[in-house]
Amino acid sequence: MKSKYKVIQNGVKVPGGEAIYQVATADDVVVVSEPMTQKEAEVAMKALSPAEKPAKEKAPKRRGEG
């Protein structure tokens, strides 16, 4: 399953020229607008994305049940 969020570079800090990153949807709509480092933006993106649930295994039926 592909994430519906992505980290985008959306400018640079002045002075210094460090890149500014933000979190956007797949359609490039910014959803977290604070200026962040790339690492901070990746953490914010993961916080927005739902955790993947592992597939449940069914318990085998016992004799006489079911």
C-alpha positions as CSV (number, residue, x, y, z in Angstrom):
1,M,0.0,0.0,0.0
2,K,1.4,3.4,-1.0
3,S,1.5,6.2,1.5
4,K,-0.9,9.1,0.8
5,Y,1.6,11.5,2.2
6,K,5.1,12.5,1.0
7,V,7.9,14.8,2.2
8,I,8.6,17.8,-0.2
9,Q,11.3,20.4,-0.3
10,N,9.5,23.7,-0.2
11,G,12.1,26.4,0.0
12,V,15.3,27.4,1.8
13,K,16.1,29.2,5.1
14,V,17.6,32.6,4.7
15,P,20.4,33.1,5.8
16,G,22.2,29.8,5.6
17,G,20.5,28.2,2.6
18,E,19.3,25.1,4.5
19,A,16.5,23.3,2.7
20,I,13.0,23.5,4.2
21,Y,10.8,20.4,4.1
22,Q,7.0,20.0,4.6
23,V,4.5,17.1,4.5
24,A,2.1,17.1,1.5
25,T,-0.5,14.7,0.1
26,A,0.1,12.8,-3.1
27,D,-1.6,15.7,-4.9
28,D,1.0,18.2,-3.5
29,V,-1.4,19.8,-1.0
30,V,0.7,20.8,2.0
31,V,-0.8,19.3,5.2
32,V,2.0,20.2,7.7
33,S,3.2,23.7,6.9
34,E,5.8,24.2,9.6
35,P,9.3,24.5,8.1
36,M,11.3,21.4,9.2
37,T,14.4,19.4,8.4
38,Q,14.0,16.4,6.2
39,K,14.3,14.1,9.2
40,E,11.6,16.0,11.1
41,A,9.3,16.0,8.1
42,E,9.7,12.2,7.7
43,V,8.8,11.7,11.4
44,A,5.7,14.0,11.0
45,M,4.7,12.1,7.9
46,K,4.9,8.7,9.7
47,A,2.8,10.1,12.5
48,L,0.0,11.0,10.0
49,S,0.1,7.6,8.2
50,P,-1.9,4.8,9.9
51,A,0.2,1.9,11.1
52,E,-0.1,-1.2,9.0
53,K,-1.9,-4.0,10.8
54,P,-0.5,-7.5,10.5
55,A,-2.9,-10.1,9.1
56,K,-4.6,-12.1,11.8
57,E,-4.1,-15.8,11.8
58,K,-7.2,-17.9,12.5
59,A,-6.9,-20.4,15.3
60,P,-7.5,-23.9,14.1
61,K,-10.9,-25.4,14.9
62,R,-11.1,-28.0,17.6
63,R,-12.9,-31.2,17.0
64,G,-16.5,-31.0,17.8
65,E,-16.7,-27.2,17.4
66,G,-18.1,-25.3,14.5
